[in-house]
Amino acid sequence: MMLARHLCLHRISHKYCPVSLCLAINRQITVHRTLTTIPKCFPKHGDITYKSSTYLAKYLHDTSQKVKLDVQESNTNTFTYRTHTCGELRPENEGEKVVLCGWVQFSRLSKFLLLRDAYGLTQCVVSNDTTNLSEVPLETIVKIEGTVALRPKDMINPKMSTGEIEVVINKLEVLNTVDKLPFNLRDYQKPKEQLRLQHRYIDLRFPEMQNNLRVRSNMLHNMRRFLIEQHGFVEVETPTLFCRTPGGAREFVVPTHHTGLFYSLVQSPQQFKQMLMSGGIDRYFQVARCYRDETTRPDRQPEFTQLDIELSFTNLDGVLSMIEQLLYDTFVKPLPRPPFKRITYKEAIENYGSDKPNLTFGLKFVNLRHLFPEKSNDSNFGAYGLPYTSELGKLTAKYKERIREYAKKYNCKVVLNENISKELGMEINEKIKNSIDENNSVIVALGDSENAAQCLGEIRLMIAQLLQSNNLLTVKTDIEPLWVVDFPLFVKGEAGLETCHHPFTAPHPEDVHLLDTDPLKVRSLAYDIVMNGNEIGGGSVRIHNADLQVKIMKILNIDPGKMGHFLNALKCGCPPHAGIALGMDRLVTLACDAESIREVIAFPKSHDGRDPLSGAPNTISDDDKKYYHISTVERF
C-alpha cells in the first residue's frame, strides 16, 4: 500500500464503508506506529469528511498491533537543476544519467571524490583526463553530471547508504571555490563550541546539526497538523513589540524616536492569547518567538521558541489530556501511553527536592521530621534523608566542598553519613538507620522545609552522577514524562509576595477563601510538564473574571491601572480558558539527545548571551543615539 502523509478516506458511501488508514512518517527515521481496524459505524454527521478524519485519529492508537514502516523519500529535487541528492542513488539507478550538486568532502589520487549534501554522500569517479580533482579544494561547491555504475563487489561500502554504486563523472563544474576554512568538517577534529558558533554557517554542515534542525522542523510540522487538521485550532501571529508585562521575567526594552517612550519585547504572548479568547478565537496556537533578559544557561537563551496554545471552555484536565495526545502522536521518541503520571508540587519537593524531578533513577527522600519532636511546633521545619548505596564509600573533599556550598546557598544544615552520630546523636542515628536499608548510607538535610528539600535535591543530582560514573546506579534511557500540579499561587519575595508562575494564573477554587487570610497557602491551577528532569512546558487555568484579576494584582502590588486594556477584555465577556506553552528548544534537545539547546538552534547565542557571528550586542553611532534619545553611562 502506498503510504501518504494524510489520513485518507476511501470509498465512503452512505453506508460508511471501511477505510484505509495512511500514516505520516519522517524521512530518514524508521518509526513505529499503530494501525487499527476502523469501525464501520462512523458517527452520523453532516460534515462526514472532517468528523470522520477526527474519528480516525481518535482510534489511531487503540490497538497493540505494531508495524514497521519503510522510510519514504520525499521529493527534494523539485525546482532544482540536480536530478538526485547525494544520499538517494541505489543499484536500481544503474545506467541512469544524473546531476548531483554538493560539497567536495574528500578526494583521493585525483580520481575519486566524495560528494556531500544535506542528504548523504556519493562516491564519484573521474573517467577522463580533462577533470583534475587536485585543483578542487575540499568543501568546494561543484555540480557533477555523470552516469550511475555499480561498484566492484570488493569495493562496496556497507556503511554508506549509496555504498553499492558510484557516479562516473562526465562533467564537473565548480559552482563556488572555497578559501581556507577555520576548521575541518571531521568528527574527530571538532573544534571548541565558541569557534563553531563563530562560524556557524560551516558548523551547520555537520550531519548532527543537519539532523537536529530537520527533526525540529518535522516535529513542528506534525504538531501543526495535529492542532489544525485534527482538532480545529487556528494559528494566529501576535505582536513582538508590546508594553511591559508586570510580575514576570525581566524584559528587553526597545527605544523609539518618541522621547521617553519604549516598547518591550514580549516574554510570551500571554496577554494576547487571553484577549484572543475574549475575541472568540476559541482554539489558538502559535509557534512564538519570546524574549527574556535573563542569564543564559545550557537550557535557556535570551530568545527562544515556544509552541503557545490556548483554548476556551476547558479545564486543567482538558489541557493536560490535549498535550499528552499531542506529544504521544508527534514526539520522535516512544512515550508511555497517556495519561502521564501526575504528582503535586508538594510531593515533588518533599520526595525529590525539585519541582522538575528526574524520575529515570531512584534516590527518593525519606522524611525524618518525626525524629525531631522538639520542632513539632515549627510548621516550617523540615528534615529529609537521601539514602544511597554504601558501596560508594566516603565522599572526597571535592564533593564535600560542593555540599557545603549547597548548604550555604539554601541556609540549612547538611550532615554526612559518617557524622550523624556526632552531630545529631547516637539515638537519632539508630532511628535513621532503622528507617533505611542496612546497605545504604544517608545524607541528612535540616532547616526550613522547602530550603532543606531543595538543598538535598541538588545533592541528589550530584550523588546520582557520582553513582552512575561508578556503575552503582541504573538510569533509565526512556523518556519519563511527568505532570507537576498544585503549585503555590504565591511565593515570598524580597519586596513582598511574588507570583509562582505569572499574575494571570487562577487560584485553586478550594483555596480562594485563603487569599485574604493566608495567601501563601493558596494553591494555583498551574501545571508543568517535565521530561527526565527538564521542564519542557508549563501553563495554567487563567483568571477570566476581572474582579478576581484585580484582587490578585493588588496582592502582588501591581497597579491595575497599567493593565486597563487587559482588564477591559476580561470585562467584555471573556470565557473560561486555559493554556500552555511548550519550550521547543528543550523538547527538541531531548528528542535529539543533544547536550544543550544550542545544538538544536540554527544561530544560538553563546553562554554569555552574545551572538558569536556578529559580536552583537554592538555599540550604535552617536547619530542613532540622538535619534532614539539615548545616552549611555559607564557602569562601575
Secondary structure as UniProt FT lines:
FT   TURN            14..15
FT   TURN            27..28
FT   STRAND          32..34
FT   HELIX           48..58
FT   TURN            59..61
FT   STRAND          66..68
FT   TURN            78..79
FT   TURN            86..88
FT   HELIX           91..93
FT   TURN            94..95
FT   STRAND          97..108
FT   TURN            109..111
FT   STRAND          112..117
FT   TURN            118..119
FT   STRAND          120..126
FT   HELIX           133..135
FT   TURN            138..139
FT   STRAND          141..150
FT   HELIX           153..155
FT   TURN            158..159
FT   TURN            161..164
FT   STRAND          165..176
FT   HELIX           187..189
FT   HELIX           193..198
FT   HELIX           200..203
FT   TURN            204..205
FT   HELIX           207..225
FT   HELIX           226..230
FT   STRAND          234..235
FT   STRAND          241..242
FT   TURN            246..247
FT   STRAND          253..255
FT   TURN            259..260
FT   STRAND          262..265
FT   HELIX           270..278
FT   TURN            279..280
FT   STRAND          283..291
FT   TURN            298..299
FT   STRAND          303..312
FT   HELIX           316..330
FT   STRAND          341..344
FT   HELIX           345..352
FT   STRAND          366..367
FT   HELIX           369..371
FT   HELIX           373..375
FT   TURN            376..377
FT   TURN            379..380
FT   STRAND          381..389
FT   HELIX           390..392
FT   HELIX           397..410
FT   STRAND          413..415
FT   HELIX           417..419
FT   HELIX           420..424
FT   HELIX           426..434
FT   TURN            438..439
FT   STRAND          440..448
FT   HELIX           449..469
FT   TURN            470..471
FT   STRAND          481..485
FT   STRAND          490..493
FT   TURN            494..495
FT   STRAND          496..499
FT   TURN            503..504
FT   HELIX           509..514
FT   TURN            515..517
FT   HELIX           519..521
FT   STRAND          523..524
FT   STRAND          526..531
FT   TURN            532..533
FT   STRAND          534..542
FT   HELIX           546..555
FT   TURN            556..557
FT   HELIX           560..563
FT   HELIX           564..571
FT   TURN            572..573
FT   STRAND          577..583
FT   HELIX           584..592
FT   HELIX           597..600
FT   TURN            607..608
FT   TURN            612..614
FT   HELIX           622..627
FT   TURN            628..629
//
